[in-house]
Amino acid sequence: MSRGAKLAVVEKRQAARHVVSHPTIAEHRHLGDIKTHIVNISANGFMTEGDMPLAKGERITVRLPVIGRIEAHLIWSLGGRAGFQLERVIRLNEFNQMVEQLGGSPPPFGRR
């Protein structure tokens, strides 16, 4: 008989997230410009804080240092935070340059 805690949530991330602070304007095809704030980023996605008037699956375009304009779609939204998946994975060398320009820090506690 197992007495350990059973976790209901499985971590599905494939890339390390870096803590950043990047205010930006997202472009939405129907809503126009949406002010947002990216608070963490990985090679395949990012999280924002602030109101995000979108439904799951909707797409936005953001401008990132080094990368330029890139499209992303909303994966989840809860309590003033939202998670987006990028349209493509950012190449490692470009990602590292971007995180450096954003002043990003590595994931806490060695999390990858």
N, C-alpha and C positions, 0 to 999 in steps of 0.2 A: 504494500500500500504506500503510495506516494503522499508525503505531507507537505511538499514544497508548494510555493505559490504558483498558480497557473496564470500566465499573462494572456489576456484576451486580444491584445493588439500585437500584430506582427510588424516589425520594422521592415519596410519594403524599399527604403532608399538605397540607391546604388552608388551614390557619390557623396563625399563629405560636404557638409554645409559650413559656410564661413559666415560669421557674424559681421554685418556691415550696417552702415547707415547711409542710405542713398535715396534722398527725395527725388522723385521723378514725375513726369506726366505720362500716363498711359493713354494711348489712343484707342478708342472703340468706334467701330464703324457706324453705330447708331447714336451713341451717347456723346461722341466727341471726346474732348480731353477730360481725363480723370486724374486729379492729383492723388498721388500715392507715395508710400514710403517703403522701400525694400529694406528688410531688417536681417535677412539671411539669404545666402545664394549658394548654389552648387552648379556643377557643369550641366545639369539638366533641369534646374528649376529654381524657384525663389519663393520667399514668403513676404507678404506685405502686412503692414499694420495700418489701420484706418478703415473708414467705410468703403466698401467695394460694392457698388450697386449692380452686381452681375449675378447671373445664374450659373450653376455648374455647367462647364463645357463651353461657355462663352469665351471669345478670343479678344486679346488686346495686343497692342504693339508697344514695346518699351524701347528706350534708347539706353544702352549700356556702354560704359567706357571700353575702348578697344574693340568691342563687338559691333557696336552700332545698333541699328534698328533690328529687333528680333521679335517674332510673334510668340505668344504663350497662351495657354488656355487654362481656365480656372478648374482646379481639381477639387478644392474644398474651401469652405468659408465658415468661420465660427467665431463669435465674440470679438469682432473687430479685426480679425486676422484672416488672411486668405493665402492659399497655396496654389502656385502656378507651375505647370510643366512647360518647358521651352519647346519650340517646334523642332529643335535639333539639339544635339549634345554639343557643347562648346569644346573646341580642341583644348587640350591641357595647357599648351604654352600660352594661348590667348586667355584662357581662364585665369592662369596664374598672374598674368600681366594686369588683367582687369581687377582681381582681388587686391593686388598691390596698390593700384590707383584708388580703389575704394577704401583703402586702409583697413581691410578685413582682417579678422583674427581667426585662427584655426578653431575647429569645433571644440567645445568644452569637454574635459575629461577624456581626451583622446578619441572621442566618438568619430567615426568615419562613415 
